[in-house]
Amino acid sequence: MEIIGLFFPAIVSVWIKHTRNTHLTWNMPKILFEYGIYVLINVLITGCTITYGLGLSGVTSDAFNSFPFFIKYTIIALVAAIVVPYIEEIIRKYIKVTLTVRSYDEQKNTHMEEH
């Protein structure tokens, strides 16, 4: 039950992302990388929700053997897995970060030309 609770919701996230963005290709190394990132994000969000939202601190992997906890965790993880691709899409659409990288020699020449 641990494997289902921890790793299955990320499959939902990858599927939603690729069905909404038809220009993405299904090549295996990229999919595995995205899957790994979604696993980390979903487990982090679900863990924070259970710890801080539900107030259940000290939860260990043994809790997955309890069916009521497993159901709660899986439902929270599936909701997070559905929401995360949409949040990612909104962030990619409205927030852009541009980095300009120049070499040290290029900066030195530009500075010398200005003076």
C-alpha positions in Angstrom: 0.0 0.0 0.0 3.0 2.3 0.6 4.0 2.1 -3.1 0.5 2.8 -4.3 0.1 5.8 -1.9 3.5 7.3 -2.7 4.1 6.7 -6.4 0.7 6.4 -8.1 -0.5 10.0 -7.8 2.5 11.2 -9.8 1.3 9.1 -12.7 -1.9 11.2 -12.7 0.1 14.4 -12.7 2.2 13.3 -15.7 -0.9 12.2 -17.6 -2.7 15.5 -17.0 0.3 17.5 -18.0 0.7 15.6 -21.3 -2.9 15.5 -22.2 -3.3 19.3 -21.7 -0.1 20.1 -23.7 -0.3 18.2 -27.0 3.1 19.5 -28.2 4.9 17.5 -25.5 6.5 14.3 -26.6 6.3 11.0 -24.7 10.1 10.2 -24.7 11.1 7.9 -21.8 14.0 9.8 -20.1 12.0 13.0 -20.0 8.9 11.3 -18.7 10.9 9.6 -15.9 12.5 12.9 -14.9 9.1 14.6 -14.8 7.6 11.7 -12.9 10.4 11.9 -10.3 9.8 15.6 -9.8 6.0 15.1 -9.5 6.6 12.3 -6.9 8.7 14.7 -4.8 6.2 17.6 -5.1 3.1 15.4 -4.4 4.7 13.7 -1.4 5.8 17.0 0.0 2.4 18.7 -0.4 0.6 15.6 1.0 3.0 15.3 3.9 2.6 19.0 4.8 -1.2 18.8 4.5 -1.3 15.8 6.8 1.1 17.3 9.3 -0.1 20.8 9.4 -3.6 20.6 8.0 -4.8 17.5 9.8 -2.5 18.0 12.8 -1.1 14.4 12.6 2.5 14.8 13.6 4.9 11.8 13.9 3.4 9.8 11.0 5.7 7.0 9.9 5.6 4.6 7.0 3.8 2.1 9.3 0.7 4.3 9.1 0.2 3.1 5.5 -0.7 -0.3 6.9 -3.8 1.3 8.5 -6.5 1.4 5.8 -8.3 4.6 7.1 -5.0 6.5 7.0 -4.1 5.0 3.6 -7.4 6.2 2.1 -7.0 9.7 3.6 -3.4 10.0 2.3 -4.3 8.7 -1.1 -7.3 11.1 -1.5 -5.2 14.1 -0.4 -2.3 12.9 -2.7 -4.7 12.5 -5.7 -6.1 16.0 -5.2 -2.6 17.4 -5.0 -1.7 15.4 -8.1 -4.6 16.9 -10.0 -3.9 20.5 -8.9 -0.1 20.6 -9.3 0.0 20.4 -13.2 -2.5 23.3 -13.4 -0.5 25.4 -11.0 2.7 24.6 -13.0 0.9 25.7 -16.2 -0.2 29.0 -14.6 3.3 29.6 -13.3 4.9 28.8 -16.6 2.4 31.1 -18.4 2.6 34.2 -16.2 6.0 34.1 -14.6 9.2 34.3 -16.7 12.8 34.3 -15.4 15.5 35.4 -17.8 19.1 34.9 -17.0 21.9 36.6 -18.9 25.3 34.9 -18.6 28.4 36.6 -20.0 32.0 35.6 -19.6 34.4 37.5 -17.5 36.5 38.7 -20.5 33.3 40.0 -22.2 32.4 42.1 -19.1 36.0 43.4 -18.8 36.1 44.5 -22.5 32.7 46.2 -22.2 33.8 48.0 -19.1 37.1 49.2 -20.8 35.1 50.5 -23.8 32.8 52.5 -21.6 35.7 54.4 -19.9 
